[in-house]
Amino acid sequence: MNKLNSLIIAILSTYLVLPNVYAATFHKVANQSTSLLVNNSLSPEKIRQIAQAITVKVLSSNKGGSGVLISKQGKTYTILTNAHVISSKRTHSIQTFDGKTHTATIISRGNSLTGNDLALLQFESQENYQIVSLASTSNLSENQEVLAAGFPDDSKELVITNGKISLLSEQPLIGGYQIGYTNEIRQGMSGGALLNQEGKLIGINGLTNNAILNEAYSYQDGTRPSAEQIQKFKQFSFAVPIQTLAKVAPNLAIIPPEWHNQQQAQKPSVGNTFVDKVNNIAGQITVRIDSKNHGNGSGVIIAKQGQTYYVATARHVVENPDNYEIVTPDGKQYAIKPENIFKPKELDAAIVKFTSNQTYSIATISTYNLSFSDAFTEIKRPWVFVSGFPKTDRGNRKLTPGFLSIGEALVARSESSELSQAFLNRGYRLVYSNLSLPGMSGGPVLDVMGQVIGINTGIENPEISDIQIGFGYGVPSGSFLSLATQAELKKESLKISGTKAPSINDSEIDLLQNHPLFAIRKPSANANELDWLKYANQVWRIRKFSEAITILQETIKRNPNFYQAYYALGLVLGDGGKDPEKALVAFDKAIMLKPDYYEAWKFKSFALIELKKYSLALAAIDKAIEYNDSDLGLYLQRTSILFNLQRYPEALTTIDKAIEIQPFYFSYLLRGSLRFVSQDYQGALSDANQVIKLQPDFAFAYGIRGASRAFLKDTQGGLADMNQAFKLEPNNPQLYLVRGSLRYELKDYQEALSDYNQAIKLQPNNGQAYLSRSQVRFNLKDFDGGLADFRLGVRFLIKDNQGKLPDNLNAIIKQANNGGSYFLRGIVRSELKDFSGAISDYNQAMKLGLNDVIVYLNRGDIYVQLKDYPAALADYNQVIKLQPDNADGYFYRGVVYQKQGNDNAALSDYNQAFAKDEKFVPAIINIGYIKYEKGDVEGAIQQWQKAVEINGKLAEPQMALAVALYAKGERQKALNMAQAALGLDKSFADVEVLQENLWGTRLVDEARKLLTTPSIQAFIKQ
């Protein structure tokens, strides 16, 4: 199979899965490390060493307890402990791990009975004590392993216990306690650290299990858990979450900004947040549309010409003959004349006119919608708001938050051909998680800037006991604007914006989720399981997935036979929880309770696709079809599975059935793609034509048609189609991959290289793009560049596949038959951390005649990772023997010498590497490290300055310079340079990363001082 065919399969493997995800949402975990090699979890021994270093003993007339070193500024150390540990006197004695005693002063103290059981003390010391890293986000979950440390009253030694989180209380107990865990906490360990697997502080111990007084298990707001809940609470020890520190000491320099935002989000709105601004805009432009016989709907004022206002709404709101009137934001009522209602035959949108001498605000309209290809370039799904007047809210307007999904998923998930037909004909291309209640139809859908991106029209049909669990859908603004001419509305009367709303950051998301406008009332203790399910249904819509999972688990405990709750739990686990294994268990439970529950079979198949268990996924989807053979989405899903199984004839038969049910343009795209990979290029061309006829702006269809034309020897026609695709979506990396591969097939390697460069620029972590570019570079005789791209491509693909071998690398594993292929397989295995397999492949490559320095360099790198330094030295010696002028050989041998503590030998080799290549920046940097440890500070600084001159985009030499300058007293210059370095790579704020990069003891000690300054701490937390 040619390269372009293989690429199309790789791309379509992703495209085909696109509609087939839980709730059709795509999102990645925020704040993932950008370093490919970082593993944040530490060894148990390393965490124990941290606990030993950062835990102190607090001596007090109250018997005392424990504390944690959380900050150092100059000579001043700050300790966090429990308020109940310290006495009322101002000073206390602190004993650090080295046995030294220090006098500490209370600087802040909460209230263990009515507030939060935390307190802060400070002492001064010349000693250099380690401080703990604070977990900046509250990513806690049940079964998460934790370590607790403290000094029990009955022991002179520090006690460290292991356990796991077993309960996360939604409401804080008295003292602020919310984290329940299984670790044993003895008297005296109060105030000690609760650490996660990264060795970061997540809470402060303070409440032992089986507390004597039941009052300890009251909530801070004065309410009390049920007797059953209290008994459950008593099983666990409890800690105060570290984020609560922002309440007790809001001005402490080390408090991350997002913690302040969390506290502010819990306070009544003061009208300054982006949520308040959107709500204010929505309040000024949203109108109610009342009727005599058909209830109410909503609308949005979009234009004014003279004294005539124009309102966009859903067609079905004003579809039936009736007496309609518009109620404007000031409460005035305006009758609507029938001739002033403009509605098309099919599109579910309408424009209504009314006349008034009052002044009303006009909406700003954005034509942005989440396109099909955005799912491959957008990391975060855009948040949106729906404004309208629910009929149950007595005329009060409501604003609901949610996030956008792709419109095509509505058809894929539709349980009836009626809704999928409506998607095609009535314009339902806007899909979102917002709760849409009866009466809100016709109201605006707004982005985070308050721009109107569409008209809300309804909600999907999936429901559980009258609870709507599906997505909302609407008509994009670009579609309803097409009515402007019919309504005699001049374009210049519209406020149309070309600005796409920005993504909101994590602290803004937290603010949104906790905003009083969107407060979700928790059911009472005696509420039934349906009330709890309704509660979970509202919570997941604002992406509070872990909370929704907990609620659904509690719902199931109330009624273990509630099969719909298992189904809902599976949906949330699969999407928000990103845990298809657990989702699978939930769906299986739902099926056990109701074997003909076809939705559960359908989403069980989704979970199995996520797990790449395609044969089992096929069996599950076939079972779903057995119970509902008219669901178009099931056949699309079955096609996807068969495609991944490479059973193309069966996939074609299945997609034919889908087209028979509904001639959906996406179905033609799938069939065209299947025909393409089956080398039926004429058939693929025919289907691409059909897609373009039904959906003229679908860029990828032009890509398929262009590739098909190229294989039918119509090269110019193929390139013309590709150019048209780029006009529609100039920033679609997948299109660059297709055109690049097309140019590769035509042996136009330079132009192919240009396309792959652009794909990588748009999507820097696209493994397929790197693999494709590596092939071009090999053909251009750029072997070093090709190998570098190959390794990066393999690395990204494995990372995207959760550390496992992706399907498109299987051929490399299976087809090693010469020295080159064994070498490439060695790279794949080394990225999979199969070091013994990689060494075996490199050995075999050498046996088959590939006696090249690159093999020795790669094998030597593995030996270094395995800490087999003699073997690594032997390989690097061989590199130098084969190529005496190879700078890499000298540099990497120098690294091994430095790791062994032989700085003189290392320095000699680094100088040799520099002599061979005067721009060899890593050698220049490492020479600086050795010089600094030897006391030659100025010599070290010169080295790092030279490295920056050569490459100003490297963080490492800039960070080293900043540390050296800070130690010299050039504080402001150092702080500015440190921020610049960390702006390039924040991993250099981690002392362990510095040590891994061969920073010496002296330089690391100075780095700690710089990193603990308030301005750098604040910058790191941004």
N, C-alpha and C positions, 0 to 999 in steps of 0.2 A: 504494500500500500504506500502511495507517495506521501511526501511530507505534509502537503496541504490537507490531504484526506485525514491524516493523523491529527493535525491541528484542529480541523473542524470537529472531529470527534471529541477532542479534549475540551473545546469551548462548549460544544453542545451538551456534553455531560453535565456541565454547570447550568446551562440554559434550561435544559429539560427538567432539572430539579427545582427551578425557580418557583413555579407555582405550587410546588409540592412540599410546602413547609407548614409547620403548625401556625395557624392564624396568618400565614403568608407574610411573616415579618422576617427581616434580616437585621441582625445587630451583632456587633462584636463587643467583648468586654472592654470597658474603658480603661485607659491608663495602663494597657499592657506595656511591658518593657520593650523598647525598640531594639535591644541587644538580642541577637539570635542565639547567643550562647549562655544567656543568664538563666540560671535555675534558682528562683528566689527561696525555695525551701532549704533550710539548713539541716545539718546532721543533728541528731539528738545531743551528741557531745558538745557541738558548737553552741547550741541553745543553752545547755547547762552552764557552759563557760560564761555566756552573756549574763545569765541569771545570777551567777556567783559574783560577777563584777559589779552589777548595777543595784543589787539589793543591799539595803543598810538596816541596821537595828536602831529603832527609835526608843530611847530610854526616857520614861515618863513616870510621874507619880501615879498614873493610871495603869501601871504595870507595863505600859508601852506596847510595842508591836514592831512592825516592819515598815519599810519605805523603799522608794525607788528613785534613783538618780535620773532625772529627766532633762536637765539642762546645765550647761556651764557657760558662763560669760566672764572672761578674764579669770579671776581667782574665785568667783562666786558660783557655788553649786546650788541647784534647786532640787528639793526632794518632794515627791508626791506621796501622800499617805492617806489614811482615813482620818476624818475629823474626830471619831470616837477614840482614836489611839492617843491623841495628845491631850494634855491637861489644859487648864485655863491659864497657866503661867506662860509668860511670853517666850522664855527660852527653854530649850531642851537639849539633851545630849544625843549625838548621832555617832554610831560606831560603824565605820566602813569596813570593807572586806579584809583590809590589811591590819585590822585590829586597832586602828587609831580612833580616838574619840575627838569629836568636834562639837563646839557650841553652836546651836542653830536657833534661828529666830522665826517665829510664825509670820508669814507675810499674807496669807489668805486662809480662811477657814469656812467651810460650809456648815450646815446643820444636819447632824445625823438623824434627827427625829422629824424635822419638818422640811428640810431641803435636801441637799446632796452631801453624802458622807465622804467628802474629800477635803484635804487640807494641804497647804504648801508651806515648806520651811526652807530657809537658806542658811548656808554656812560658807566660810571662806577657808581655802586651803591652797598651799603651793603644790600639793600632789596632783598628779595627772590621772584622774579617775575616769573610767569609761561611763558614758551616759547611754541610756536606752533610746532606740528609735521608736517614735510613736507611729502606730498604724494610722495612716492619714485618712483612710476610708473605713466605713463600718461594714465591710464585706464579711459578715459573720453568718455562719450557717450551722444547723444542727449536725452533729457527728464530726465537726471540725476538731482536730486534735489540738490540745492546748497544754501548757506547762505552767504550774503555779509554784511560786517560791515565797519563803518567809522564814522568820525565826520563831519557832514555837516556844511557849513558856517553859516547856519541860525538856528543852534541848539547848545546848550552847552552840550547836552547829546549824548552819542553814539547811533547811529541808526543802527539797524540790519534788513535786508530785506530778505524775502524768495523768491525763484523762481526756475527756472530750466534752464539747458543748452539747447539752441535751435539751436545753430550753432557752428560748429568747422571748422574754416577756414584752409584749407590745407596749404595755404601760409600765412606767418605772414604779418599783415598789418604794416604800419609805427609804430614804437615803439614796435614791437613784439607782437601786440595784435592778439589773435587767438580764444579765448573762448568767444562766444556770448551767453548772458543769459538774462532772463526776469526780473531779480531783478532791482528795481529802484536804481540808483546811482545818488546821488545829489552832487552838487559842494562841495568840501571839503572831500568827501569820497574817493577821489583818494589816492592810496597808502594803502588802507585798505585791509582786508583779504577777499578772496573768499574761503569758506570752503566746503568740501564734507560732506557726512552723517557720516563719521568717525571722523569729527572734525579736519581733516587734511587740510593743506594749499595746494590748487591746483592752485591758481593764485592771482594776485594783480590787484584790481580794478584800472581803470584809464581813460576809455573812456565812457562817458555817451551816452545814446541813442540820436539820432537826433543831432549829432555833427554839428555845424554851417558850418564848412568848409568841402567840399567834399574831399579835399586833405587828410583829416584824414583817408579816406578809400582807399588810395593807398597802393599797396604792397611794401614790403621792397626792392624787386629787381627792382623797378621802373615801373613795369607794373601796369595797372589799371583794376579793375573789370568792368564788363559791367554796364550800367546805371541801369539795372534791379537788378543786384546784390547789387549795392550801396544802392538802396532803401530798399532791404531786410536787409542789414547790419544796416541801420539806425534804424531799429525797436528794436535793442538790445543794452544793455550795453556790454562793452568788457573788458576782463582782459588779462594780460600777463601771460602765463603758468609759473608755478614755475620752471620748468626745464630750462627756459631761464636764470635763475640765474647763471648757469654754464658758460654762455658766458660773463656775466658782471663781475663775481668774481670767476674765475676758481680755485683759490687757497683757497677758503673758506673751512674750515675743514669739515663743515657739508654737502658739496656736495657729494651725493652718487656716487660711481665709475661709475655706468652705465650711469649717465648723461654725464660724460666726454666722454664715449664711443659713446654716441649719437652724440655729437658734432664732434668727430673725424670721425665718419662714414659719416658725411655730407661733409667732406673735401676730396680733391683728394687723392687717395690711394698713400701711400708711400711704398707699397710692403711688409709690415711687418705683415699684418693680415692673419688669416688662409685662408680667401677667396683668397687673393693674392697668397698665397703659393699653393693652389689648382689650381688656374688659371695658375700659372707658370708650375706646373707639367703637367697639361692638354695640355698646349701649346707645351711641349717637346715630348709628346707621341701620340698626335692626328694627323692623316694624312688625306689628302683628296684623295678620289678615283674617278678619272674621267673616263668617257667612251665617245666613239664617238657618240653613238646613244641613250643612256639612262640616260643622265644627270649625276650628281655627287652624291656621298655618302661620308661617312667618315669611319674611322677605327682607331685602336689603336695598337701600337707596343707592343707586349707582350713577345717577346723572341729574342735571337740572338744565332746562332750556327755558329762559324767561321765568314764568311762574309755574312751569310744568315740571314735576318730578317724575323720575322713572325708577321703578322698583323691579328688581329681578327676584323671581321666586320659582318654585317648582310648578310645572304645568298642572300636576294633579291637584294642587292646592286650589286652583281656579278653573278646573276643567269642566265641572258640571254647571248648568244654568242655575243661578242663585243670586241673591242680593249680597254683594261683597262690599266690605269697607276696610280701609287701611287705618290702623291706629298708630300714630307716629310717637316718637319717644317722649314728646310733651303731653301725650294723652289725648290729643285732638283726633277726631274721627273724620275720614273723608270717604264718601261713597264712590264706588268704582262703576263707571259706565261700561256696559258690555263691550262697546266699540273701542274701549281703551285697554282691552286685554289682548295681547299679541302672543299667540302660542302656535308652535309648529305642529305638524301632524304626529311626529314620533318623539322628538327630543323632549325629555322631561324637564323643560325649562320654559319660562314665560316672562314677558316684560309687561308691567302694568303701569299706567299713567294716572297721576292725580294732580290737581291744581291747588296751589296754596300760596298765600302771600307771606307765609312764615319762612324763616331761614332754617334749613336742616343741613346737617353734614352729609357730604358725599363720600362714598367708599373709594379708596384707592385699590385698583384691581391689578393683580399679578397673574400672569398666564402660566406660572410654573406648576407643573405636576410631576410626581415621581415617575420617571419614565422606566421602561423595561430595562434599559441598560444601566440606569442609575444604581441598580442593585449590585453592580460590579464595581462601582466607583465611590458610592456613598458608604462611609463607615457607620454613620449614625443616621437613623431614620428621622426625617423632619417632624417636629411637633406641630400640631395644628389645634385649632379651637373651633367648636361649633356653637353658634349663638342662635337662640330661638325661644319661643314661648310655649312650653309644655302645657297641654290642656289641663293637666292636674295641678298646676301651680298657681291657679287663680289670677292669671294675667301677669305673673312675674316672669321676667326674662331669665333664662338660664344659660350659662357658659360652661361647656364641658371640654376637657382636654383629652388629647389622644395623639397618635402618631400615624403618619401616612404609610400605606402599603402600596404595592403595585396593582394597577387596575385589573390586569389579566388574571390575577389570582382569584378574583370574584367568580369568573367563569369556571376555573379549575375546581373551586370548592362548591360551586352551586349544586344544590340538591335537586333542582328542577330545570328543565329546559326553558321554562318561562323566564327565570331570572337571567340565565345566560343569554337568552334572546334580548332581554331588556338591556343588558350590558352592551350588546351590539347595536341595538336600534334606538334606545332611549338615552344613550350617552353616559352611562354610569361608569366613567373612567377614573373617578376620584374615589379612593377607598381608604378608610381610616378606622382607628379603633375607638373613636369617641362614642360615648353613649348618645344615641339619638332617640328622643322620646316623641310620642305622638304630639303633634302641634309644632314641633321644631322643623318640620319639612319646609323647605323654601328659604330657611335662614342661611346666613353666610357661613362659609368655612374660611377661617382666617389663619394666616401664618403668624410667626412670633413677632412680626413687625406690625401686625394689625392689617395687613393687606388681604383683600378677599381673593381667594384662589378658586372658589367654586360655590355652588349652591347645594346645600344638604337636601337629599331626597328620600332617604329611608335607611333601613337596616336589614341585613341579611336574614334569611328565613330560619337558620338553625336556632332551635330553642329547646329549653329544658323546663318542663312544667310552667310554660308561659314566661320564662325568663329568656330574653333575647341574648344569646351569647355570641352572635356573629358580629361582623364588622359593619360600620356604617358606610354608605356610599352616596356619591353625589355627582353632579355635572360640573366639569372643570369650567373655569371662567372663560377660557378660549372658546368653548362651545356655546355658552349662552350669549356671548358677545356677537355671535353670528346673527342674532335676532335684531340687532341694533337698527339695521336698515329697514326691516319690516315695521319696526316701531317708530320710524321716522326720527331716529336718534342719530345726531351727528357725532362722528368720531371725536371731534375736538371737545365735545361736552363730557367725555369720559376721562377719568384720571387713571391712565394706564401706566404702570411702573414696569420697567425692565429689570428691576432689582430682585435677585433671589435672596430670600431671607437666610441669614447665617445660621449655622448649627449652634445650639446652645450648649454650654459646658456643663460639667457634672454638678457644680454648685447651683447653677440655674435650674437644672432638672430637679435637684433636691428641693429648691425653693418652690418650684411649680407643684411638685408632688405633695408638699406640705402646706400649700397656700390655703387660707381659710375659705376662699371661694369654692374649693374643691373638697372640703371636708366631707368624709364619708362616715355616716353614722353607724357605729358598731351595734349589732343586734343585742338585745338584752340577754341576760343569762338564760332565760326560759324560752328564747326564740326557737322556732323549729328549724329543721335542716334546710328548708327552702329559703328562709330568711338569711341563713349563713351563706347559702349558695349565691343569693343576690348580692350579698356583701362582697364575696370573692369576685363576682362578675364585674363589679365596679373597680375593685382594686387592681386587677390585672390590666385594665384599660389604660392606666397611667404608669404601667411598667413596674409596678411594685410586685415583681414576680415572687420573690421569696416570701413576702407577706401573704400573697394569694395562695401559695403552696401550703403554708401553715394553716390558713383558714380552711382550705379544702380538706386537709388531713383531720382537722378538728371536726369538720362536718361529717366525715366518714365515721369518726368515732361515735358520733351521735346516732348514726344510722348505718351500720355496716353493710346493709343491703341496698343502699342508695347508689345504683349502678351509674346514674348520670353524674354523680359527684366523682366517681373514679374516672369517667370519661373526661370531665373538665380538668381533673388533676393531671391526667395524661397530656392534655393540650398545653397546660401551663408548664409542666416539667419539660416537655419537648421544646417549647419555644423559649420562655424566659429562663427556665432552669438549665437549658442546654444539656439535658441528661436523658438521652434517648433510651438508655437501659431502664431507668426508673419509669419513664413514660410507658415503656413496653409492659412493665409489670402492671401499671394502672389500667392500661387498655385490656390486658388479659383478664384482670379482675372484673371489669365491666362486661366483657364478653362471657365470662363464666356465669355472671348473674343474669345476663340477657343475651343468649347465643345469636339471636337474629338482629342484634344492634349493629346495623351496617356502618354507621358513622365510626364506631369503635374499630371495626375491621379496617376501615379506610385509613384511619390515623395510626393504627398499628402498623400498617404498611409503610406510612411515612417514617415511623420510628426505625423500622428495619432498613429502609433506604439510607437513613442517616448512619446506621451501623454497617452499611455496605453489605447487608445480608440479603442480596437481591432475590435469590431463589425463594426464601421465606417471605419476602415482601410480595413476590408474585402470588404465592399461595394465599396471602392475606387479602390482596386486592381482588383476587378471583372470588373469594368468599364474599366480599362486599358486593361485587357485581351479581352474585347469586341472589342477594337480598334486594338489590335495586339495580336493574339492568338499564335504566334510562338516565343515569347520572353521567353527564359528559365528563366530569372531572375524573371519574374512575378510569375511563378509557385513556385519558391523557396520562394519568399516572401509570397505567399498565404499559403504555407505550414507552414511557421513561424507563421503567424497570427492564423491559425487554431490550431497549437500546443499550443499557449498561451491561446486560448479559450478552450483548452482541448477537442477539437472535433477531436479525433485521427482518427476515420475511414475516415472522409472527408479529413484529412491531408494526410492519406495514398493514397487515390485516387488521390489527387493533385500531390504528389511527384511521383507517377507512371507516370503521364502525363509528368512531367519534365524529367524523365528517358527516356521516349519514344522520346522526342524531342532531348535529348542529354545525353548519358550515362556518366555523369559527376561524378567523384568520390565523390564529396561533396553531391550530390543527394543521393547516396547510403548511405552515413553517416547519412543523415537526416532520410532516410527510416529505416535504422537500429536502430536509436535512437527511432523513433516512435514505432517500433516493440518492442523494449526493454521495454518502459514504458507501452505498451499494454500487457506485459508479454508474448510476442511471442519470447522467447529467441532463439529458433532455427532459426527463420527468421532473428533476429538481428545478429546472428552468421554468417548466409549466406551473409548478406549485408556487415558486417565488413570484411569478406573474400574478397569480391569484391573490397572494398575500398583499402585493402592492395595490391591486385593484380594490381590495377591501380596506386596506390600511395604508394609504399612500405615503405616510410619514414614518413607516417602520424601517429604520435604517438597516437593521441586520438583514432584512429581506433583500435589500440591494446587494449586501455583501454576499449572500448565498447565490443570488443571480449572477453577480459578477464572477464569482469563482466557477460557476457552472459554464458560463460563456467562455471562460478561459480554457476550460478542458474541451470545449466544443470548437476550439481553434479560433474563437472570436475574441482575440486578445484585447483589441481596442474597445470593443463593447464591454468586456469585463472590467477594464480600467475605468471606463465611463461610469459604470454602475458603482464602482468603489468610490469614485469622486462624488457621486450623488449621495452616497451614504454619509460621506464626510460633511457635505453641506447640511445634512439633517442633524448629524451628531458629531461635531468636529472634535469632541474630546472623549470619544468612545475608544478605550484601549483595545477592545476586542476587534474592532474594525482595522486598527493598525496591524494587529496580529495576522488577520486574514490577508490584507493587502501585502504585508511583508512576506507571507508564505507564497502568495501568488507570484511576487517578484522573484522569490527564491527559486521557484519552479522554472521561471523564465531565465534563470542564471544572471539576473540583474542584482548582483550581491550588494553593491553600494546602496542602491535604493531600498533594498530589503533591510539593510543595516539601519538606514535612516528611519524606516517605519518601526523597527523594533526599539530603536532608541526613544522614539516618541511614546510608544506603549509603556516603556519603563519609566519615562518621565511622568506620565499620567498615573501609573500604578507601580510605584517603586518596589512593591513586594510581589509582583506577578511572576511566579516561578516559571510558567510556560513561556513568558516573553524572554527570560534569561536563557532558557534551554534553546529556544529558536535562534536567539542571537548568537549563542555559542556555535551553532552549526554554520552560520554565515561567517563568523570569524575563523573557523577552521578552514573554510573554503578560501578565505582571503589570506591564508597562511599566518594569521595572528593566533598562534597556538596558545601563548600565555593568556591572551584575552579570552580565547575560547574556553580554556580550562577554568578561568576565574568565573566566567558566566555559567559554565556547567555546574560548578560547585554551588553558586548562589541559587541557581534554578532548582537544583535538588534540595537545597536547604529550605527554600520557601515552600516548595511543594510538600515536603515532609511536615513542616510546621503547620501548614494549612490542613494537613490530614492527621492532626493530633499526634504527631511523632511516628506515625505508621507509614508503610510503603504505599504511595499512591498508585493507582492503576496504571497511569501513563509512564511509570518507571519500571513496571514489571518486565518489560522486554529487555531492559538493560541487565536485570538480575538473571533472567533465564537464558540469554543468548550470548554469554561470554564464551568466545572461542578463539581469541587471539590476544596478544599482549596488550593491545590498546583497549579492547573491550573488558579485559580483566582489570585493567587500571581504572577505567570509568566505574566499573562495578565496585571497586575498592573505595572510590569516593562516595558512592551511594551508601555503602555499608558504614563508612566512617561517620556520615551524617546521621545514620540510624543508631549510632553509638554501638554498633556491632564491631568492636575494635579487633577482636580475634579474626572475624571473617574478613575484615578489611586488610589486615596484615597477610592473611592467607592469599587474598587476591593480588596484592602487590608482589608477594613472593612468586606467584604463578606468572604474573606479567614479566617479571625478570627472567624466569625460566624459559619463557617463550620469546626471549630476545629483546624485551624492552628495557635495556640497561641504561635508562635515562636518569638525569639528575632529578627530574620532577618526581619520579617514583620514590627515590631515596628521601627527598624533602617531605613528601606526603607520609611515608612510613615513619620517618623521624618524628614528625608532628604527633603521630599516634603514640609513639613511645614516650614522648614528653608528657602527654595527657595521662598515660599510665604510670608516670614517674619512673620509668625504666631508663634512667639517664645514660648508663653505659651503652645501651643499644642505640639510643638517639645519637650519642656522640659518634658511634661507629658509622651511622648513616650519613651524618653531616661531614665526617671525614672523607667518606666516599664521594660526596658531592664535590668537595674541594679537590679531590684527586682527579675526578673526571673533568672538572672545569675549574682550574685554579683561579680564574677571574670571576667566579660566581659570588656576588655580594651576599646573596641569600644564604649560601652555605656558611660563610663566616658569621653572619648575623645570628642565625639560629643556633650555631654552635656556641656563640657568645651568650645567648639566652640560657642555654643549659649550664654553662660554667657559672653564670650569675646565680642561677637557682641552686647550684651546689655550694655557693658561697665563695667561689674562686673569682673575686672581682678583678684581679690583675689579668688573668687569662681572658675574662670576658671583655675587659677594656681593650686588650690587644686585638681580639677578633672584631670588635665593633669598629676599631680604627681601620682594620683591614677592609671591612665592608665599605666604610666611608671612602677609603682610598680607591676602591673599585668603582664606586658610584657616589659622587659628591652630593647627590640629592637623595640619598638613602635616609629618609627622615627617621624611621624607627631606630636606626643605629645612632643617629645624632641625639635623639631623645634619651636613649639608654646611657650614652656616654655622660650626659648631664646628670642622670641619677647617681652614677658611681662617683662622679666628681663631688656632688653635693654631700654624699655620705663621708667622703674623705675630707670635707671641710673647705673645698674649693668652691665657695658659693658663687663667686663672680664667674668662674669658668663654667659652672652649670648653667647660670643664667644666659651666658653667651650661646651655649649649645641650644637651649630652648628657643632663644630669639632667632637663631639661624633656622630652626625647624619651622617656626611660624612664618618667616620670610619665604620659605620654599612652598609651604602650604598653609595658608591662613584659615582654612576651614577645619583644621584638626583641633579637637578639644584638648587632647592630652598635654601638648607642650604649653598651651595657654594656661591650663590649670596648674601645671608645675610652676610656671612663671609667677602666677598669682600667689601661690603659697610662699615662694621664695621672697617675693616683694613684701608680702604681709609680715613675714618674719623679720625683714629688715626695717620695718616701721613705716613703709610706704603704703599706709592702710587704704586710702581712698582709691588709689590706682590699682591696688591688688583686688579690692572688692569689685571694681568695674570689670577688671579682666576675668575674675572668677565668674561673674554673671554671664559674660560673653562666652566663656568656655562651657558653662553648664547649659547655656542656651543651645549650644551645639550638641551636647550629650550629657544628660543629667546623671548618667551612671557614674560619672566621676565624682559625684557627691557621696558615693558609697566607699567607705574605707577598704572593704574587702576587694573591691574592683581595683583600687589603687595598689593594694598589695599584690594582686594577681598580675598587675602590669609592672611589677618589680620596683615599686617605690620602696625606698629603704626606710628604716625605723625613724631616722631623724626627720625625713621629709613627711612621713605619715603623721608623726606627732605634730608638726607644724600645720599640716592639712586639717587635723582635727580642730585646732584653734580657729582656723579660718571658717570652717564649715559650721561651727556653732554660733557664729555671729548672727544677730537677729535679721540683718538684711539678707544674708545668704539663706538662712532658714526659711524666711518668707518667700524668697525666690524659688527655692526647691519645691515648696508646697503649691506653687502656682499651677 
